[in-house]
Amino acid sequence: MTQTQDKPMETSLPQRTRTYTWQDPLIGAGAAPGLSGLAYLRGMARGDFPPPPIGQTLGFTIGGEEDVQEGRVTFRMRPEEFHYNPIGSVHGGVYATLLDSALGCAIHTLLPAGVGYTTLDLAVKYLRPLQLGLGEVRAVAEVISVSRRVATATAQIVDDAGKVYATATTTCLVMRPERAAAQPIRASGAQETVAQEAGQ
């Protein structure tokens, strides 16, 4: 009994290993302020800039330039064993990271050069478990509105058959240079409402 408490029981279960590589993320981060969000993300999809290390860590990516459109971005991922939680399915944090990435990038596609953004909130609804053997799934994000200071977007994770595994919405703070922020913008409908609510 004392030996068990002092030394964990050794097992003969097979061990898994995984090796991956990434590039300097500051290369792309340094180029981003000089490009529109659309141009930057399409450049990343072409391989002009390194993908973010979080994508290498979790195994998700933008497939190609066709996955980056104005106001719409698609990320692709194949559920793997290294994504699993203790109860045998993909961890909820993986869903959230995949959705947050797609949502933020969709908003980025509508921002001009020199304008940044950051997530204010992320709401995720988990509908079905992602598991090994499902094949590739997609996180498809679309922008709802962009005002001077606030942007909103929605996304869902779907498989090739169109089955939905999770949905999410986000609100992002848009960070414009001081001079640009002082210029009036034209807004209508939902954008005007969001701008008013943001105190603009």
Secondary structure, 3 states (H helix, E strand, C coil): CHHHHHCCCCCCCCCCCCCCCCCCHHHHHHHHHHCCHHHHHHHHHHCCCCCCHHHHHHCEECCCHHHEECCEEEEEECCCHHHECCCCCECHHHHHHHHHHHHHHHHHCCCCCCCEEEEEEEEEEECCCCCCCCCCEEEEEEEEEECCCEEEEEEEEECCCCCEEEEEEEEEEEECCHHHHHCCCCCCCHHHHHHHHCCC
